[in-house]
Amino acid sequence: MKLSFLPCAAFAIGIAMSSSAAAQQIQKPKLKSNTAFAIVVDDVTYQKAKTEIDNYRIAVEKSGLGTYIISNKWKNPDEIRTILKGLYNQPQKLEGTVLIGDIPVPMVRDAQYLTSTFKMNQKINWQRSSVPSDRFYDDFHLGFDFIKQDTAKKDYFYYSISPTGPQQIKMSIYSARIKPPVFAGKDKYQLIKAYLTKAVAEKNKQNKINDVFISTAHGYNSESLNAWAGEQLAFKNQFPGLFRPGNQVKFFNFTNDPFLKFNLLSALKNKDLDIAIMHGHGSPDLQLVNGYPAVSNPQGSIENITRYLRAKVRSAKEDGRDVQKVKDGFVKSLGVSMAWMDNALDEKTTIADSIFNENLDIHIKDIVNTKPNARFVMLDNCLTGSFHLDEYLAGYYPFSEGSNIVAIANSIGVLQDLWPDQLLGVLQHGSRVGNWFKHVAYLETHIMGDPTFSFKSEGDFDVNQAITGNNNAAYWKNILNKPDADLQALALIYLADQLKTAELSAVLKKTYFNSYYETTRTQAFILLEKLNNEDYHEVLKAAVNDPYEFIRRRAVYEISENGSDEFVPAMVSMIVNDFHSERVASKIRGMLPFMNANACLQEIDKQIVPENLVHFEDSRAALVKSIKYSEQKVGQMIDTALDKTKSDKVRLGDISTMRAYRYHQTIPALVSIVKDKTNSDYVRLYTLEVLSWFPRSYRKDEILTLCKEITQSDAYNSDLKKQAQKNINIFL
């Protein structure tokens, strides 16, 4: 039965436009539960798939979660956000929502610091330089200022993050999308109906986690074996039961097979597979898996080179360039034989090379044909979760005909150095996927499928009640004593909201130095980052020697984010002790130049010596050269940034570098540019935004002093005042 909205929730109808309110239908939950769930659907999809949506609602309520159905011909995202926010404030508090069908897409701007790594010039096409993000629907702490609706893509609505509100993600509820990608010859409503029927059937199975695989692809995390080994060790502590006889855990590495995709697709077909975690690079229509084979024998090396050369010759022909000239160039530059390129344009060879390249990676058609059965799939590739597009790879997992229910993916480019498998252990305790997700999402991270999906709990601990209930610090301190890595990590998250700073800092420091669990230590470390106090500094220095590679890698990053000479000895010690860890070494090479050059060179003279290292002269020389070169380059960037005889475009080209590279040495110059009224308004505003990327710098007080001056003085325009307030909120 369709009911009008409750009088106590008249807020939603009151703000809606009259035409929208007239069409809007809200069905109340039929189950009284501590928290509630909302199915938000467009009116056409509800008409087409009413039976399946109603059955899905029954299944969710059967699991103990009272459920609304809210349908409308939605005109903009604000209509939905207002309703969800109102339900969140009801006695039967909303814990999550699923967005089914044609739901407006918030395209978020001016919030790249809320992503894992996305940094794109916002002057580029807005469809590319904005972040498709459902944090608009699930994080009520964030403020959004409407900009405009896209004229070509009518379901795209552009918003800017409000400068006056919080500048950190802290999801109020969880959200997910049930939005099918385009399938040739298939109706989207039939796809939604089939998916919901599958989701309902899966809810009735009460399946425990006992079959999992994790894979890593070429080029990911510098192909570091220590990073890969560290993840496996941590995973064993997250899911100790999986490593007992009768259960199955598989680890796939791209080096296992030149065409690993077939192993992965075969594993995905396993009808008993519960979880598939797939690390790698990607695009909206591709999961990269293998590159050319890493070989040491002459024949294999020749095959790689000739395949490369043939591809270049074909590319030259397709581009209309002089093919013979291209061949001559390779003969001269690489010293190869002309005969190696003779068959580049041969039809049979071209077909063979095409098949070879096709077999390196997973394509959309591979997923459709495979019909993946992993109930939960996590993809940390770039762009595979671009749900705003008609075709997005992650969407083909739940909407293919296999048993997959949930895919986790990203709508834009994503950081490689993410915390792998963060908090995933709570899933073995019956956590709804959404209740796990709300603790780990960036602006770009999304659930494709049913967010209420859960595996059967291994015990009697109610993790959903723990997450959604109003539990006090004593409760969470008790959870912190449970012998479970991710329940302890979860407890730390909630204690961080309840304990006073001094007590919290002591708990986090104690946990870091005493926990055997990799993920518990990581959580303590990350929460201490936010405090950025003496306890954190002590832990940060210790973290460079942590047994868990990810913490060591994170320590390099955080030392570079701080930039103080205090941490130079710890950073240089990693060259002595951990340069064999490929990803750690890569980070050191890239981030050591952010530090004071003189301090780094002095410390290298102390530690990078024959007494500590063998046969390291060339590497030492390369590091010294890099530091000196960077010192010179930074000096030139500062000179260019300050030089008002140069064009704004040239100056901003160097200033923008600091959005990605934390050259703390540039902060005084950047501050002076903002203060100087003879600079253009745009240069001053852009530079002030660049300063927002130094929230943990040892020089951040200089930036905060500037921002407070701007907010309190009439000498600065309104745009500068807004950005200054935004910077303050990011920093604090």
HELIX and SHEET records of a PDB file:
HELIX    1   1 PRO A    7  ALA A    9  5                                   3    
HELIX    2   2 PHE A   11  ILE A   15  1                                   5    
HELIX    3   3 SER A   18  ALA A   23  1                                   6    
HELIX    4   4 ASP A   43  LYS A   48  1                                   6    
HELIX    5   5 LYS A   50  LYS A   62  1                                  13    
HELIX    6   6 PRO A   77  TYR A   88  1                                  12    
HELIX    7   7 GLN A  112  LEU A  114  5                                   3    
HELIX    8   8 TRP A  126  SER A  129  1                                   4    
HELIX    9   9 ARG A  135  ASP A  138  1                                   4    
HELIX   10  10 LYS A  188  LYS A  203  1                                  16    
HELIX   11  11 TYR A  220  GLU A  223  5                                   4    
HELIX   12  12 LEU A  225  GLN A  238  1                                  14    
HELIX   13  13 PRO A  240  PHE A  243  5                                   4    
HELIX   14  14 PHE A  254  ASN A  256  5                                   3    
HELIX   15  15 LYS A  261  LYS A  269  1                                   9    
HELIX   16  16 PRO A  298  ASP A  319  1                                  22    
HELIX   17  17 VAL A  323  LEU A  334  1                                  12    
HELIX   18  18 MET A  338  MET A  341  5                                   4    
HELIX   19  19 GLU A  347  GLU A  358  1                                  12    
HELIX   20  20 ILE A  364  THR A  370  1                                   7    
HELIX   21  21 LEU A  393  GLY A  395  5                                   3    
HELIX   22  22 TYR A  396  PHE A  399  1                                   4    
HELIX   23  23 LEU A  424  HIS A  429  5                                   6    
HELIX   24  24 VAL A  433  PHE A  437  1                                   5    
HELIX   25  25 VAL A  463  THR A  468  1                                   6    
HELIX   26  26 ALA A  473  LEU A  480  1                                   8    
HELIX   27  27 ALA A  485  GLN A  498  1                                  14    
HELIX   28  28 THR A  501  ASN A  514  1                                  14    
HELIX   29  29 GLU A  518  LEU A  531  1                                  14    
HELIX   30  30 GLU A  534  ALA A  543  1                                  10    
HELIX   31  31 GLU A  549  ASN A  562  1                                  14    
HELIX   32  32 ASP A  565  PHE A  567  5                                   3    
HELIX   33  33 VAL A  568  ASP A  578  1                                  11    
HELIX   34  34 GLU A  582  MET A  591  1                                  10    
HELIX   35  35 LEU A  592  PHE A  594  5                                   3    
HELIX   36  36 ALA A  597  GLN A  607  1                                  11    
HELIX   37  37 GLU A  617  LEU A  642  1                                  26    
HELIX   38  38 ASP A  648  ILE A  655  1                                   8    
HELIX   39  39 SER A  656  ARG A  659  5                                   4    
HELIX   40  40 HIS A  664  THR A  666  5                                   3    
HELIX   41  41 ILE A  667  LYS A  675  1                                   9    
HELIX   42  42 ASP A  681  LEU A  691  1                                  11    
HELIX   43  43 LYS A  700  GLN A  712  1                                  13    
HELIX   44  44 SER A  718  PHE A  731  1                                  14    
SHEET    1   A 5 GLN A  25  GLN A  27  0                                        
SHEET    2   A 5 GLY A  66  ASN A  72 -1                                        
SHEET    3   A 5 THR A  35  ASP A  42  1                                        
SHEET    4   A 5 LYS A  93  ILE A 100  1                                        
SHEET    5   A 5 TYR A 174  ILE A 178  1                                        
SHEET    1   B 4 VAL A 131  PRO A 132  0                                        
SHEET    2   B 4 VAL A 105  ARG A 109 -1                                        
SHEET    3   B 4 TYR A 156  ILE A 161  1                                        
SHEET    4   B 4 PHE A 144  GLN A 149 -1                                        
SHEET    1   C 6 GLN A 248  ASN A 253  0                                        
SHEET    2   C 6 ASP A 211  THR A 216  1                                        
SHEET    3   C 6 ILE A 275  HIS A 279  1                                        
SHEET    4   C 6 PHE A 376  LEU A 379  1                                        
SHEET    5   C 6 VAL A 406  ASN A 410  1                                        
SHEET    6   C 6 THR A 445  GLY A 449 -1                                        
SHEET    1   D 3 GLY A 282  SER A 283  0                                        
SHEET    2   D 3 LEU A 286  GLN A 287 -1                                        
SHEET    3   D 3 ILE A 362  HIS A 363 -1                                        
END                                                                             
